[in-house]
Amino acid sequence: MGHHSEPIDAAEQAERSFAQTVLDLAGVIIVALDPSERVILINKMGCRVLGYAEDEILGRNWFDTAIPERLRPRVREVFTAVTSGSIELTSGIENYENPVLTKGGEERLIAWHNTLLRDANGEVVASLSSGEDITERRRAEEALRQSEENLAATLNSIGDGVIATDTEGRVEHMNPVAEKLTGYRRSEALGKPLSDIFQVVRERTREKLSDPVESALGTGTPGVLASRALLIARDGTERPISASRAPIRSATGELRGVVLVVRDRTEQRAAERALEDSESTLQSFFEGAPLSMGVAEIIDENDYVIVSCNAAAAAFTRMSREEIEGRRASEVLLPEHVTFWSALFRDAERKGKPLHVEIERGEGSKRRKLSVSIARIQTAHSSRPRFVFVSEDVTEREQLRMRVTIADRMASLGTLAAGVAHEMKNPLAYVLASLDFAARQANALEKLFAARPESDRPAELDLLARSLEQAREGAERVNAIAQDLRTFARTEEDQREPIDVMPVLESAIRIVWNEIRHRARLLRDFGPVPRVVANAARLGQVFVNLLVNAAHSIPEGNAAANEIRVCTKTSPEGHAVIEVKDTGSGISEEQLGRIFDPFFTTKPAGAGLGLGLSICHGIVSALGGEISAESRLGEGSLFRVTLPCAPAAASDRPPPEVTAPCEGPKRRAKLLLIDDEPAFRASLGHLIGAWHDVSTAASAREALDRLARGERFDLLLCDLMMPQMTGIDLYEELHRTAPDQAARMVFLSGGAFTARAQAFLTRVPNAYLEKPFKIEELNKLIESLVP
């Protein structure tokens, strides 16, 4: 028995060895598991994929060794169910994919084919599985899928339309941009001939373009279908496009179809048209601009070529543009001009940034101020430096700016003068009122002592009367000065009316008297002159300027030896003539012709801007008059202003109003005096208290409170300008709450010098008295307003 078994064992061993060799030569994994999940057979491919030696894995639990932990429960559950016969070995289990875990911890994806081994009784004794390592194939498939997705995403997201066809010209692919351009959805276009959805004509001739598929397949090379074409969409909309086409080849070079790339050029065409319009506009501006403009190309540090220039620049050389452009500056400009511009170009080149300078050129009356800008420009046409230049004559603009500056300064001085005059007139009002009261008391004493013997009459009574008269005369002189300040403060107004020249001239003399008195004697040679239509403030500005110039032409310290003569007369034509003659230093014949030019002055540097006589000339000319000058150096000067007379109807002077002596009123009125000056309230209250019942209020708010409590007055004498609440504010509040009292307001002020106050007095019908006023004027007004 034993002898007989040896050949059998050897045969079995050979058979097993042969079977193992076959298994080891297989290109797939072969593994067998017993029902207890242990590995009972594995070939070399299985060992190589898993990284184990055969003796390392035989007998080990397959699931604990080769299945990733996260998958073990599910795979073990299926294995147990199949081996126990609970479920059939269906195709879903027979062919199965799952990853295995290698000895090194790497996961490999295996495609398994599974079967069961049974004994003679049909009992499962093992499972046999063959597996193919498909890890790399799946990675390649995933990479291919990702590549296809990326390609599709790219085609769908690029800004150009893409259409692909087969070799027959039928549409195989179309991205969203192509759908938008053609008006066809991809589902509609697929399989259709390209010519059905893609109709293109030339932009200018509207000639239909050749079939892009035929041309691409015919040449076998990429090419431009059209650079300027129109694509006609499904709805007939036309849009400018550019398109290119290229053949599609397989990896072996076989032609597979054609791809078209279409770009919408609508915005580009619009930008091109806008650029053309802009260039046309710039060219028109360049041609017609009053500024001298051009481009210069530097040859060397002392010369340059005028590449281009506009008409204004050409006019500077008195040559045509054709004669200038392309020529050296040294051939068409004066040497000093070439030197001047070359230096500017060098300066701009050295600084490396645009150059902006203001310079003065010329001498005397031909002197001009220029604003020059120079900038380096880049060009591909020349290696030499090129500059664009712009030159503007800003002489008149600078003169205007200076005039505006002077006007602003004068306006500020005018506002200041008006404020000063207002502040002077307020105390003057109560000074004069107090003097009037004192004079009336002195007059009453005079009448009292007149009936008594002369010996009883105090000697001081006459002295008191004279002192009061002198004080009033002084106050009236201060009042006249304040009035002159107000007159000259209104230079911003240009309201013209028939006026007397003499009061304006006298005001000017009073204003500048301090400049004259230390330099010369003032002689008045006043003859009759007609009224003129003018603005008193502006005409006064002319007289002040002429008088100041006359005074400044005479040095201080020898007033007795010099004189300034002011003369008025009527010309044979009936015009008003005003002359100012001095014995000063005089003006040379050369300078005399330029004295009315802006910025020309004969005074030392810093002593004047040279605008005074220019402004005078402008004012007189605007009035339709003339201003002229005669002078000899060292013998003095004479300035003559001639103004046309006012029309006859306007010249008729109204008869002067005679103020009647102050008498008692017809009836005693109840008055409320509202003023923030205590002295004014006291003095005026004393003065008119003899004839009327006078109450006072220190503020508009106090007056408003009294009226709110029910008090009523025949008249409210109210200061116009007060702190906190003005007379204007009081009127507005009373107009709302007590209109009868608002109508009875009489406004008092040292001058309505604000725009609001002036507008208010023009708007309301209420009476207005300007401080200081005479008591007779006030009593007459009260009598007219109180029945």
C-alpha positions in Angstrom: 0.0 0.0 0.0 2.8 2.3 0.9 4.7 1.3 -2.2 1.7 1.8 -4.3 1.2 5.3 -2.8 4.6 6.7 -3.6 3.9 6.9 -7.4 0.5 8.4 -6.7 2.1 11.1 -4.4 4.7 11.9 -7.0 2.0 12.2 -9.7 -0.1 14.5 -7.5 3.0 16.5 -6.7 3.8 16.9 -10.4 0.2 17.9 -11.2 0.2 20.4 -8.4 3.5 21.8 -9.5 2.2 22.1 -13.0 -1.0 23.8 -11.8 1.1 26.2 -9.7 3.3 27.0 -12.6 0.2 27.8 -14.8 -1.2 30.0 -12.0 2.1 31.8 -11.6 2.3 32.5 -15.3 -1.2 34.0 -15.4 -1.3 37.8 -15.9 -4.0 38.2 -13.3 -4.2 37.7 -9.5 -5.4 34.2 -8.5 -6.5 33.8 -4.9 -8.5 31.1 -3.1 -10.1 31.4 0.3 -11.5 28.7 2.6 -14.9 29.3 4.3 -13.0 30.7 7.3 -11.6 33.5 5.1 -8.0 32.2 5.2 -5.9 32.3 2.1 -5.2 28.8 0.9 -3.8 29.7 -2.6 -2.2 32.7 -4.2 -0.1 33.0 -7.3 3.0 35.1 -7.9 1.0 38.0 -9.5 -1.1 38.2 -6.4 2.0 38.3 -4.2 3.6 41.0 -6.5 0.5 43.2 -6.4 0.0 42.9 -2.6 3.8 43.1 -1.8 3.8 39.9 0.3 5.9 36.7 -0.1 3.7 33.6 -0.6 4.5 32.2 2.9 3.7 35.6 4.5 0.1 35.6 3.3 -0.9 31.9 3.0 -3.0 31.0 6.0 -3.8 34.6 6.9 -7.3 36.1 7.0 -7.8 37.7 3.6 -10.1 40.5 4.8 -8.0 41.6 7.7 -4.9 41.5 5.5 -5.8 42.7 2.1 -9.1 44.6 2.4 -9.1 48.3 3.5 -10.7 48.7 6.9 -13.6 50.9 5.7 -14.7 48.2 3.3 -14.2 45.1 5.4 -17.7 44.8 6.9 -19.5 45.1 3.6 -17.1 42.7 1.7 -17.1 40.2 4.5 -20.8 40.3 4.7 -21.2 39.4 1.0 -18.5 36.7 1.3 -20.3 35.0 4.2 -23.7 35.2 2.6 -22.4 33.6 -0.7 -20.4 30.8 1.0 -23.2 29.9 3.3 -25.7 29.8 0.4 -27.8 32.6 1.7 -27.6 34.4 -1.6 -26.8 33.3 -5.1 -23.5 34.2 -6.8 -25.1 36.7 -9.2 -23.3 38.6 -11.9 -23.1 41.6 -9.6 -21.1 39.6 -7.1 -19.4 37.3 -9.6 -17.8 40.3 -11.3 -16.9 42.7 -8.6 -14.5 45.7 -8.2 -12.9 46.7 -4.9 -9.6 48.1 -3.8 -7.1 45.9 -2.0 -4.5 47.1 0.6 -0.9 46.3 -0.1 1.7 45.5 2.5 3.1 49.1 2.0 -0.4 50.6 2.7 -1.2 51.5 -0.9 -4.6 50.8 -2.3 -4.9 49.2 -5.7 -8.2 48.8 -7.6 -8.9 45.2 -8.6 -11.6 43.9 -11.0 -12.5 40.5 -9.6 -14.2 37.4 -11.2 -15.4 35.1 -8.4 -16.5 31.4 -8.4 -17.2 28.8 -5.7 -15.5 25.4 -5.3 -17.7 22.6 -4.1 -17.0 19.0 -2.9 -18.8 15.8 -4.2 -21.7 16.6 -1.9 -22.1 20.1 -3.2 -20.7 21.8 -0.1 -18.7 24.9 -0.6 -15.1 24.2 0.2 -13.5 27.4 -1.1 -13.9 30.5 -3.2 -11.7 31.1 -6.2 -11.2 34.6 -7.5 -9.2 36.0 -10.4 -8.5 39.7 -10.3 -7.0 42.3 -12.7 -5.2 45.3 -11.4 -7.1 48.2 -13.1 -5.6 51.0 -11.0 -3.6 52.6 -13.8 -6.3 52.1 -16.4 -8.9 53.8 -14.1 -6.4 56.6 -13.5 -6.0 57.1 -17.2 -9.7 57.0 -17.7 -10.2 59.5 -15.0 -7.5 61.8 -16.4 -9.2 61.5 -19.8 -12.6 62.3 -18.4 -11.2 65.2 -16.5 -9.4 66.4 -19.6 -12.6 66.2 -21.6 -14.5 68.0 -18.9 -11.8 70.7 -18.8 -11.8 71.0 -22.5 -15.6 71.3 -22.6 -15.5 73.9 -19.8 -12.8 75.8 -21.6 -14.8 75.8 -24.8 -17.9 76.8 -23.0 -16.3 79.6 -21.0 -14.0 81.3 -23.5 -15.2 84.6 -25.0 -15.0 83.4 -28.6 -17.5 81.2 -30.4 -16.3 77.7 -31.3 -18.0 75.5 -33.9 -16.6 72.0 -34.8 -17.7 70.0 -37.9 -17.0 66.6 -39.4 -15.4 66.3 -42.8 -18.8 66.6 -44.4 -19.4 70.0 -42.8 -22.0 68.8 -40.3 -21.9 70.5 -36.9 -20.6 68.3 -34.1 -19.9 70.8 -31.4 -21.0 74.4 -30.6 -20.2 76.4 -27.4 -22.6 78.9 -25.8 -20.9 81.9 -27.4 -21.4 80.4 -30.8 -25.1 79.8 -29.8 -25.5 83.4 -28.9 -23.7 84.7 -32.1 -25.7 82.5 -34.5 -29.0 82.4 -32.7 -29.1 78.6 -32.8 -29.1 76.3 -29.8 -26.6 73.5 -29.8 -29.3 70.9 -29.9 -30.8 72.5 -33.0 -27.4 72.9 -34.8 -25.9 69.4 -34.2 -25.9 67.4 -37.4 -26.9 70.4 -39.6 -24.6 71.6 -42.4 -22.5 74.5 -41.2 -23.8 76.7 -44.1 -27.3 76.5 -42.5 -26.3 78.2 -39.3 -23.2 80.2 -40.2 -23.8 82.8 -42.8 -21.0 85.4 -43.2 -20.5 88.2 -45.7 -17.7 90.7 -46.1 -18.2 93.9 -44.1 -17.7 96.4 -46.9 -18.8 94.6 -50.1 -21.4 92.2 -48.5 -19.9 89.5 -50.7 -20.6 86.0 -49.3 -17.5 84.2 -48.0 -16.4 80.8 -49.2 -17.2 77.7 -47.3 -14.7 77.5 -44.4 -14.9 73.7 -44.3 -14.0 73.3 -47.9 -11.1 75.8 -47.6 -9.7 74.2 -44.4 -9.9 70.6 -45.8 -8.6 71.8 -49.1 -5.5 73.4 -47.7 -5.1 71.2 -44.7 -3.7 74.2 -42.8 -5.1 76.8 -40.4 -6.1 80.2 -41.8 -8.0 83.4 -41.4 -11.6 83.2 -42.7 -12.2 86.9 -42.5 -10.8 89.8 -40.5 -13.7 92.2 -41.2 -16.9 90.3 -41.8 -20.6 90.4 -40.8 -22.3 87.4 -39.3 -26.0 87.2 -40.1 -27.8 85.6 -37.1 -30.9 83.5 -37.2 -33.1 86.6 -36.5 -31.3 88.7 -39.2 -29.2 90.6 -36.8 -25.8 91.5 -38.2 -22.7 91.8 -36.1 -19.1 92.4 -37.1 -16.8 89.5 -36.5 -13.4 88.1 -37.2 -13.0 84.3 -37.8 -10.3 81.7 -38.3 -10.5 78.0 -39.3 -8.3 75.0 -38.8 -8.4 71.3 -39.7 -8.9 68.7 -36.9 -6.6 65.7 -37.2 -6.4 62.5 -35.3 -3.3 61.2 -33.6 -2.3 59.5 -36.8 -2.8 62.7 -38.8 -6.0 61.7 -40.4 -8.5 64.6 -41.1 -11.4 64.4 -38.7 -13.2 67.7 -39.3 -12.8 71.5 -39.1 -13.0 73.9 -36.1 -14.0 77.6 -36.5 -13.2 80.3 -33.9 -15.4 83.3 -34.2 -14.8 86.6 -32.3 -17.5 89.2 -31.8 -16.0 92.6 -32.9 -19.0 94.8 -32.0 -17.3 96.6 -29.1 -14.1 96.8 -31.0 -15.8 98.4 -34.0 -17.6 100.8 -31.7 -14.3 101.7 -30.0 -12.7 102.1 -33.4 -15.5 104.5 -34.5 -15.1 106.4 -31.1 -11.4 106.6 -31.7 -11.9 107.9 -35.2 -14.3 110.5 -33.8 -11.9 111.4 -31.1 -9.0 111.7 -33.5 -11.2 113.9 -35.7 -12.2 116.0 -32.8 -8.6 116.4 -31.6 -7.5 117.2 -35.1 -10.2 119.8 -35.4 -9.1 121.2 -32.0 -5.5 121.2 -33.1 -6.3 122.9 -36.3 -8.6 125.5 -34.9 -7.2 126.2 -31.4 -6.1 129.7 -30.8 -3.1 128.2 -28.9 0.2 127.7 -30.7 0.6 123.9 -30.8 3.0 121.6 -32.5 5.5 118.8 -32.4 9.2 119.3 -32.5 12.0 116.7 -33.1 15.4 117.5 -31.6 18.4 117.5 -34.0 21.0 118.8 -31.6 21.0 121.0 -28.5 20.7 124.2 -30.6 18.2 123.2 -33.3 15.1 121.1 -34.0 12.7 120.2 -36.7 9.1 121.4 -36.6 7.4 118.1 -37.4 3.9 119.6 -37.3 2.1 122.7 -36.1 -1.3 124.3 -36.2 -2.4 127.5 -37.9 -1.9 129.6 -34.7 1.8 128.5 -34.5 2.3 129.1 -38.2 0.9 132.6 -37.9 3.6 133.4 -35.4 6.2 132.9 -38.1 4.0 134.6 -40.8 4.5 131.5 -43.0 2.2 128.8 -44.0 2.2 125.4 -42.4 3.4 123.8 -45.6 6.4 126.0 -45.5 7.2 125.3 -41.9 6.5 121.6 -41.3 9.5 119.3 -41.8 12.0 122.2 -41.7 14.7 123.2 -39.2 13.7 125.9 -36.8 16.8 127.7 -37.6 15.5 128.1 -41.2 12.2 129.7 -40.3 12.5 131.3 -36.9 14.6 134.2 -35.6 17.9 133.0 -33.9 16.7 134.3 -30.4 13.5 132.2 -30.8 15.4 129.1 -31.7 17.7 129.6 -28.7 14.7 130.2 -26.4 12.8 127.1 -27.4 15.9 124.9 -27.6 16.6 125.8 -24.0 13.1 124.8 -23.0 13.3 121.5 -24.7 16.7 120.7 -23.0 15.2 121.7 -19.7 12.2 119.3 -20.2 14.6 116.5 -21.3 16.8 117.0 -18.3 13.9 117.0 -15.8 12.3 114.0 -17.4 8.7 115.2 -16.9 6.3 117.7 -18.5 7.5 121.3 -18.2 5.0 124.2 -17.4 6.5 127.7 -17.3 5.2 131.3 -17.6 7.6 133.7 -19.2 7.5 137.3 -20.5 8.8 138.2 -23.9 9.2 141.6 -25.7 9.8 145.1 -24.5 7.6 148.1 -23.7 4.0 148.0 -25.0 4.9 144.8 -27.0 5.7 142.9 -23.9 3.6 139.8 -23.6 3.2 137.0 -21.0 3.2 133.4 -22.3 2.2 130.2 -20.7 4.3 127.3 -22.2 3.8 123.6 -21.7 6.2 121.0 -23.1 6.1 117.2 -22.8 8.2 114.4 -24.2 6.2 112.0 -26.5 7.1 108.4 -27.5 7.1 107.5 -31.2 8.1 104.4 -33.2 8.9 106.5 -36.2 12.0 108.2 -35.0 14.9 107.6 -32.6 15.3 111.3 -31.9 13.5 112.9 -28.9 10.2 114.5 -29.8 8.2 117.0 -27.8 4.7 118.4 -28.0 4.6 122.1 -27.2 1.6 124.4 -26.4 2.1 128.1 -26.1 -0.7 130.5 -25.0 -0.6 134.3 -24.8 -2.1 135.0 -21.3 -1.4 138.7 -21.2 -5.1 139.7 -21.3 -6.0 136.9 -18.9 -3.5 138.1 -16.4 -4.7 141.7 -16.8 -8.3 140.5 -16.2 -7.2 138.5 -13.2 -5.5 141.5 -11.7 -8.6 143.6 -12.3 -10.7 141.0 -10.6 -8.2 140.9 -7.7 -8.4 144.7 -7.4 -12.2 144.5 -7.7 -12.3 142.0 -4.9 -10.0 144.1 -2.8 -12.1 147.2 -3.5 -15.3 145.2 -2.6 -13.7 144.2 0.7 -12.6 147.7 1.4 -16.1 148.9 0.4 -17.7 146.5 2.9 -15.2 147.7 5.6 -15.9 151.4 4.8 -19.6 150.8 4.9 -19.3 149.2 8.3 -17.1 152.0 9.5 -19.6 154.6 8.2 -22.4 152.7 9.9 -20.6 152.6 13.2 -19.7 156.3 12.9 -23.3 157.3 12.2 -24.8 155.5 15.2 -22.9 157.6 17.8 -23.2 160.7 15.6 -27.0 160.3 15.7 -27.1 160.6 19.5 -24.3 163.2 19.6 -26.3 165.4 17.2 -29.6 164.7 19.0 -28.0 165.6 22.3 -26.6 168.8 20.7 -30.0 169.7 19.4 -31.5 169.1 22.8 -28.8 171.2 24.5 -29.3 174.0 21.8 -33.0 174.0 22.5 -32.4 174.3 26.2 -29.9 177.1 25.7 -32.4 178.8 23.4 -35.1 178.5 26.1 -32.6 180.1 28.6 -31.9 182.9 26.1 -35.6 183.6 25.9 -35.9 183.5 29.6 -33.1 186.1 30.2 -34.2 188.3 27.2 -37.0 189.8 29.3 -34.6 190.6 32.2 -32.0 193.4 32.5 -28.8 192.9 30.6 -26.9 192.8 33.9 -28.8 189.7 34.9 -27.9 187.8 31.7 -25.0 185.4 32.3 -22.0 186.1 30.1 -21.4 182.3 29.6 -24.7 182.0 27.7 -23.3 183.4 24.5 -20.2 181.2 24.9 -22.4 178.2 25.5 -24.4 178.9 22.3 -21.2 179.3 20.2 -19.7 176.1 21.7 -22.8 174.2 20.9 -22.8 175.6 17.3 -19.1 174.6 16.9 -19.7 171.2 18.3 -22.6 170.7 15.9 -20.4 171.9 13.0 -17.7 169.4 13.9 -20.3 166.6 14.2 -21.7 167.6 10.8 -18.2 167.4 9.3 -17.7 163.9 10.7 -21.2 163.0 9.3 -20.1 164.2 5.9 -16.9 162.1 6.0 -19.0 159.0 7.0 -21.4 159.8 4.1 -18.4 160.0 1.7 -17.2 156.6 3.0 -20.6 155.2 2.2 -20.6 156.7 -1.2 -17.3 155.2 -2.1 -18.2 151.9 -0.5 -20.8 151.2 -3.2 -18.3 150.6 -6.0 -19.7 147.1 -6.7 -22.9 148.6 -7.8 -23.2 150.0 -11.3 -26.6 151.7 -11.2 -26.4 154.9 -13.2 -28.6 157.9 -12.7 -28.5 161.6 -13.4 -26.1 163.1 -10.7 -24.4 166.4 -9.9 -20.7 166.2 -10.4 -19.8 168.7 -7.7 -20.9 166.7 -4.6 -19.0 163.7 -5.9 -15.9 165.8 -6.6 -16.1 167.4 -3.1 -16.4 164.0 -1.5 -13.3 162.8 -3.4 -11.4 165.9 -2.2 -12.3 165.2 1.4 -11.3 161.6 1.1 -7.8 162.4 -0.2 -7.3 165.7 1.6 -4.7 164.2 4.0 -2.6 163.1 0.9 -2.8 166.6 -0.5 -2.3 169.0 2.4 1.3 168.1 3.1 2.4 168.4 -0.6 0.5 171.2 -2.2 -2.1 174.0 -2.0 -5.5 172.9 -3.3 -7.2 175.5 -5.6 -10.8 175.2 -6.6 -11.7 176.7 -9.9 -15.3 175.6 -10.1 -17.5 176.7 -13.0 -21.0 175.5 -13.7 -21.3 172.0 -15.2 -24.3 170.0 -16.4 -25.6 166.9 -14.7 -24.3 163.6 -16.0 -25.6 160.0 -16.1 -23.2 158.0 -14.0 -22.7 155.9 -10.9 -21.5 158.3 -8.1 -19.2 155.7 -6.5 -17.4 154.8 -9.8 -17.1 158.4 -10.9 -15.8 159.2 -7.4 -13.2 156.4 -7.9 -11.9 158.3 -11.0 -11.6 161.6 -9.2 -9.9 160.0 -6.1 -7.4 158.3 -8.4 -6.6 161.5 -10.3 -6.2 163.5 -7.1 -4.0 160.8 -5.4 -1.8 160.6 -8.6 -1.4 164.4 -8.6 -0.5 164.4 -4.9 2.0 161.6 -5.3 3.8 163.4 -8.2 4.8 166.2 -5.7 7.3 165.4 -2.9 6.2 166.2 0.7 7.5 169.2 2.6 7.0 172.2 0.4 3.3 172.6 0.1 3.4 176.4 -0.3 5.5 176.1 -3.5 3.2 173.6 -5.2 -0.4 173.5 -6.1 -3.1 171.1 -7.3 -5.9 172.9 -9.2 -9.3 171.3 -9.7 -11.3 172.9 -12.4 -14.9 172.3 -13.6 -16.5 173.8 -16.7 -18.9 173.2 -19.5 -17.5 172.6 -23.0 -18.8 174.3 -26.1 -20.7 171.0 -26.9 -22.4 171.2 -23.5 -20.4 168.4 -21.9 -19.1 168.4 -18.3 -15.4 168.9 -18.1 -13.3 168.2 -14.9 -9.6 168.9 -14.9 -7.0 168.0 -12.3 -3.7 169.9 -12.8 -0.6 169.6 -10.7 2.9 171.1 -10.5 4.5 167.8 -9.9 7.3 165.8 -11.7 5.5 165.4 -15.0 5.6 162.5 -17.4 8.0 162.0 -20.3 6.7 162.1 -23.9 7.5 158.4 -24.4 5.7 157.3 -21.3 2.7 159.6 -21.9 1.4 157.4 -24.7 1.3 154.4 -22.4 -0.1 155.7 -19.1 -3.6 154.2 -19.7 -2.1 150.7 -20.6 -2.7 148.1 -17.9 0.2 147.4 -15.6 2.1 150.5 -16.8 3.3 152.8 -14.0 5.8 155.6 -13.6 6.0 154.9 -9.8 8.9 153.0 -8.2 8.7 149.2 -8.0 6.3 148.1 -5.3 4.5 151.5 -5.2 1.7 150.6 -7.6 0.3 147.9 -9.9 -0.2 150.2 -12.9 -3.9 149.6 -13.0 -5.3 152.9 -11.6 -5.4 154.9 -14.8 -6.4 151.9 -16.8 -9.4 151.4 -14.6 -10.2 155.1 -14.8 -10.1 154.9 -18.6 -12.5 152.0 -18.5 -15.0 153.7 -16.2 -15.0 157.0 -18.2 -15.3 155.1 -21.5 -18.2 153.1 -20.2 -20.0 156.4 -19.4 -19.5 157.5 -23.0 -16.8 160.0 -22.0 -13.2 160.6 -22.6 -10.1 160.9 -20.4 -6.9 162.5 -21.6 -3.6 163.7 -20.3 -1.1 166.5 -21.0 2.3 166.6 -19.4 5.9 167.7 -19.7 8.7 166.2 -17.7 9.5 168.4 -14.7 6.6 170.8 -15.3 3.6 168.9 -14.0 0.5 167.2 -15.6 -3.1 167.9 -16.5 -5.7 165.2 -16.6 -9.0 166.0 -18.2 -12.3 164.1 -17.9 -15.1 164.9 -20.3 -18.6 163.5 -19.8 -21.7 163.9 -21.9 -24.5 165.7 -20.1 -27.6 163.9 -19.0 -30.7 164.1 -21.2 -32.8 167.2 -20.7 -35.7 165.5 -18.9 -33.3 163.8 -16.6 -31.2 167.0 -16.0 -34.1 169.0 -14.6 -33.3 169.4 -10.9 -36.2 169.0 -8.6 -36.6 172.1 -6.4 -34.7 171.8 -3.1 -36.8 170.7 -0.2 -36.9 173.3 2.5 -37.1 172.0 6.0 -39.6 174.0 8.0 -38.7 175.1 11.5 -39.7 172.6 14.1 -43.1 173.4 15.6 -45.3 171.4 17.9 -47.2 168.4 16.4 -50.9 168.4 15.7 -51.4 165.7 18.3 -49.3 163.9 20.9 -48.3 160.4 19.6 -47.5 157.2 21.5 -44.1 156.1 20.3 -41.8 153.0 21.0 -38.1 153.7 20.3 -36.2 150.4 19.7 -32.4 150.7 19.6 -29.5 148.9 21.2 -27.5 152.1 21.8 -28.4 153.4 25.3 -27.1 156.9 24.5 -29.1 157.2 21.3 -32.3 156.1 23.1 -31.7 158.6 25.9 -30.8 161.6 23.7 -33.6 161.0 21.1 -36.1 160.3 23.9 -35.3 163.6 25.6 -35.4 165.5 22.3 -38.9 164.3 21.1 -40.3 163.7 24.6 -41.5 167.3 24.7 -44.0 166.5 21.9 -44.7 162.8 22.2 -45.1 160.0 24.7 -41.9 158.0 24.2 -41.2 154.5 25.5 -37.9 152.7 24.8 -36.8 149.1 24.3 -33.1 148.0 24.3 -33.7 145.2 21.9 -36.1 143.8 19.3 -36.9 140.9 21.6 -37.9 143.3 24.4 -40.2 145.1 22.0 -41.7 141.9 20.8 -42.5 140.8 24.4 -44.2 144.1 25.1 -46.3 143.9 22.0 -47.1 140.3 22.8 -48.5 141.4 26.2 -51.0 143.7 24.3 -49.2 147.1 24.2 -49.9 149.1 21.1 -48.2 152.2 19.7 -48.9 154.8 17.0 -45.3 154.3 15.6 -42.4 152.0 16.3 -39.1 153.8 15.6 -36.8 150.8 15.2 -33.1 150.5 14.5 -32.5 148.3 11.4 -29.3 146.5 12.4 -29.2 145.1 16.0 -27.5 142.1 17.5 -29.4 138.8 18.0 -32.7 140.0 16.6 -32.6 142.7 13.9 -35.2 145.1 12.9 -35.8 143.0 9.9 -36.5 140.0 12.0 -38.8 142.0 14.3 -40.8 143.2 11.2 -41.1 139.6 9.9 -42.4 138.3 13.2 -44.9 141.2 13.7 -46.1 140.8 10.1 -47.1 137.3 11.1 -48.5 138.0 14.6 -49.4 141.7 14.7 -49.6 143.1 11.1 -51.1 146.4 12.3 -47.9 147.1 14.3 -45.6 145.9 11.5 -47.2 148.5 9.2 -46.4 151.2 11.8 -42.7 150.5 11.9 -40.3 153.3 10.9 -36.7 152.1 10.4 -33.6 154.0 11.6 -30.1 153.1 10.6 -26.6 154.4 10.0 -26.8 152.8 6.6 -28.2 149.6 5.1 -24.8 148.3 4.1 -25.7 144.6 3.8 -27.3 143.1 0.8 -30.1 141.7 2.9 -30.9 145.1 4.5 -30.9 146.8 1.1 -33.2 144.2 -0.4 -35.5 144.5 2.6 -35.9 148.3 2.4 -36.6 148.0 -1.3 -39.3 145.4 -0.6 -41.3 146.8 2.3 -43.4 150.1 2.1 -42.3 151.3 5.5 -40.6 154.7 6.0 -36.8 154.8 6.6 -34.6 157.6 8.1 -30.8 157.5 7.9 -28.9 158.4 11.0 -28.0 161.0 11.9 -31.2 163.0 11.0 -32.5 166.4 11.9 -35.3 166.6 14.5 -37.4 168.5 11.9 -37.2 165.5 9.5 -38.3 163.1 12.3 -41.2 165.4 13.4 -42.4 165.9 9.9 -42.3 162.1 9.3 -44.2 161.4 12.5 -46.8 164.1 11.6 -47.3 162.5 8.2 -47.8 159.0 9.6 -49.9 159.8 12.7 -53.3 161.2 11.8 
